[in-house]
Amino acid sequence: MNANALPPLTEEDIADFLINTPDFFERHAALLASVQLTSPHGQRAVSLQERQAEMLREKIRHLELKAANMIRFGQENTVTATRLHDWTLTLLQTADANTLPQVLVQSVRERFAVPQVALRVWGVQPEFVGAPHVCPPDEAVQDFARALDKPLCGPNTGVLVVQWLDDPSAVASVAVVALREPQGGAVFGVLVMGSDDPQRFGADMGTDFLGHLSALASAALQRLRQPHQA
């Protein structure tokens, strides 16, 4: 082997040369018209200009899709915010504390199109003991609720609180939120939502909205609580 022979030219060498010699195609403009590339939409050969145009069209399509998704998400967020606003007004306008739990449950069903909703609270004032939405002392339920440091979403695995729903066997996905006193105080209840759609409350869904729902429900239901309940 000739020690003075040059190493074979590689594709990387060619690419480096073209990158580092930007005026190459200015000096060889006719070469651009003769370059043929394979189209991504078939095996036919296309010119460099046509390939660049295809790449530009593809980029535009991606940008249009991204813009359409942003508009759709914005519209969905507006609808959700309006529903949350209307639901909050419903709670504020419910003067009778005795009917508040039922109003809360029913309005969640109607405003947010949740097929099944259940609510249980404890530590309430004496006049509310025995009401349908008041949970008798149950350490298992209360321990479960205290462990919910964030909303629980996912498939129906048969957790205890799902049995509060009207038809647990029809539930494919659930969302469970704890009700707390202000500033992260004691847990005093649980709100359970169930759907026959497995994707409605997917385990990977964002929980910011459910957090807002929990905070508003907790604030409204403070009217049922015993003063200074620990």
C-alpha positions in Angstrom: 0.0 0.0 0.0 1.3 3.4 -0.9 2.0 5.3 2.3 1.3 8.6 0.5 -2.2 7.5 -0.8 -5.0 9.7 0.4 -7.8 8.1 2.5 -11.0 7.4 0.7 -13.5 10.2 0.5 -16.5 9.7 2.7 -20.0 11.2 2.8 -19.1 13.1 5.9 -16.1 14.7 4.1 -18.5 15.8 1.3 -21.0 17.2 3.8 -18.3 19.0 5.7 -17.0 20.5 2.5 -20.4 21.8 1.4 -21.1 23.2 4.9 -17.8 25.0 5.0 -17.9 26.2 1.4 -21.2 28.1 1.2 -20.3 29.7 -2.2 -19.8 26.3 -3.9 -23.3 26.3 -5.5 -22.9 29.9 -6.4 -19.9 28.9 -8.5 -21.7 25.8 -9.8 -25.3 27.0 -10.0 -26.1 24.6 -12.9 -25.4 21.7 -10.6 -28.4 22.5 -8.4 -30.8 22.0 -11.4 -29.3 18.6 -12.1 -29.4 17.2 -8.5 -32.1 14.5 -8.2 -33.5 13.3 -4.8 -36.0 10.6 -3.8 -39.4 11.9 -3.0 -40.7 11.0 0.5 -44.0 10.2 -1.1 -42.8 7.5 -3.4 -39.7 6.3 -5.2 -39.8 8.9 -8.0 -36.9 11.2 -8.4 -37.5 15.0 -7.8 -35.3 18.0 -8.2 -33.6 19.6 -5.2 -36.0 22.6 -5.5 -39.0 20.4 -5.5 -37.7 18.4 -2.5 -37.2 21.7 -0.6 -40.7 22.8 -1.6 -42.1 19.5 -0.2 -40.2 20.0 3.0 -41.5 23.5 3.3 -45.1 22.3 2.7 -44.7 19.6 5.4 -43.4 22.2 7.8 -46.4 24.4 7.1 -48.8 21.5 7.6 -47.2 20.8 11.0 -47.5 24.5 12.0 -51.1 24.6 10.8 -51.9 21.5 12.9 -50.2 23.0 15.9 -52.1 26.3 15.6 -55.4 24.4 15.2 -54.7 22.4 18.3 -53.8 25.6 20.2 -57.1 27.1 19.1 -59.0 24.0 20.1 -57.4 23.8 23.5 -58.1 27.5 24.1 -61.8 27.0 23.2 -62.0 23.9 25.5 -60.4 25.9 28.3 -62.9 28.7 27.8 -65.8 26.3 28.0 -64.4 24.6 31.1 -63.8 28.0 32.8 -67.3 29.0 32.0 -68.7 25.8 33.5 -66.6 26.2 36.6 -67.8 29.8 37.0 -71.5 28.7 36.6 -71.0 25.8 39.1 -69.4 28.2 41.6 -72.3 30.6 41.3 -74.7 27.6 41.9 -72.9 26.8 45.2 -72.9 30.4 46.4 -76.5 30.9 45.6 -77.6 27.8 47.6 -78.7 29.3 50.9 -79.9 26.1 52.6 -77.0 24.2 54.0 -79.2 21.1 54.2 -79.6 20.9 50.4 -76.1 22.0 49.6 -74.5 18.5 49.2 -77.2 17.4 46.9 -77.0 20.6 44.8 -73.2 20.1 44.6 -73.5 16.5 43.4 -76.3 17.3 40.9 -74.5 20.3 39.5 -71.3 18.4 38.9 -73.3 15.9 36.9 -75.0 18.5 34.9 -72.3 21.2 34.4 -69.4 18.8 33.7 -71.4 15.9 32.2 -70.1 13.4 34.7 -72.4 10.3 34.7 -72.0 9.3 38.3 -71.0 11.5 41.3 -71.0 10.7 45.0 -70.1 12.8 48.0 -69.4 11.9 51.6 -68.4 14.3 54.5 -67.8 13.8 58.2 -67.2 15.9 61.2 -70.3 17.9 60.5 -72.5 20.0 62.9 -75.0 17.9 64.9 -78.1 19.0 62.9 -76.5 17.4 59.7 -75.7 14.0 61.3 -77.7 11.3 59.6 -78.1 13.2 56.3 -77.5 11.0 53.1 -74.2 12.6 52.3 -72.7 12.3 55.8 -70.4 9.4 56.3 -70.5 7.6 59.6 -67.2 7.2 61.4 -65.1 4.9 59.3 -61.3 4.9 59.8 -60.7 3.0 56.5 -62.4 5.8 54.5 -60.8 8.6 56.5 -57.3 7.0 56.2 -57.8 6.7 52.4 -58.9 10.3 52.1 -56.0 11.6 54.2 -53.6 9.9 51.9 -55.0 11.7 48.8 -52.4 14.5 48.6 -53.6 15.1 45.0 -56.6 14.0 42.9 -56.7 10.2 42.1 -57.5 9.4 38.4 -57.4 6.1 36.6 -59.3 2.9 35.8 -61.9 1.6 38.2 -59.9 -0.8 40.4 -62.7 -1.2 42.9 -61.4 1.2 45.6 -63.8 1.5 48.5 -65.3 4.9 47.7 -66.4 3.8 44.2 -69.1 1.7 45.9 -70.8 5.0 46.8 -71.7 5.6 43.2 -75.1 4.5 41.9 -73.8 1.8 39.6 -70.1 1.0 40.4 -70.1 -2.0 37.9 -70.7 0.4 35.0 -67.7 2.7 35.9 -64.6 2.3 33.7 -62.6 5.3 35.0 -62.8 7.3 38.2 -61.6 10.6 39.7 -61.4 11.0 43.5 -60.6 14.2 45.3 -60.3 14.9 49.0 -62.1 17.8 50.7 -60.0 19.8 53.0 -60.2 22.7 55.4 -58.5 25.9 54.1 -54.7 26.1 53.8 -54.3 22.4 53.5 -56.1 21.6 56.8 -57.8 18.5 57.9 -59.6 16.2 55.4 -63.3 16.1 56.0 -64.7 14.4 53.0 -64.4 12.8 49.5 -65.9 13.6 46.1 -66.0 10.7 43.7 -66.7 10.9 40.0 -67.2 7.9 37.7 -67.6 7.4 33.9 -68.2 4.5 31.6 -65.5 6.0 29.3 -62.1 4.5 30.1 -60.4 7.7 28.8 -62.5 10.2 30.7 -60.4 10.1 33.9 -57.2 8.6 32.5 -54.2 8.1 34.9 -52.1 10.5 32.8 -54.6 13.3 32.7 -53.8 16.7 34.2 -55.3 17.3 37.6 -55.3 21.1 37.9 -59.0 21.4 37.1 -59.8 18.7 39.7 -57.8 20.5 42.2 -59.8 23.7 41.6 -63.0 21.6 41.9 -61.9 20.2 45.2 -60.9 23.6 46.7 -64.3 25.1 45.7 -66.3 22.2 47.0 -64.3 22.2 50.2 -65.0 25.9 50.7 -68.7 25.6 50.1 -69.1 22.6 52.4 -67.5 24.4 55.3 -71.0 25.4 56.3 -71.7 21.8 57.4 -68.6 21.5 59.6 -68.4 21.6 63.3 -66.7 24.8 64.6 -62.9 24.3 65.1 -63.1 20.7 64.0 -59.7 19.0 64.3 
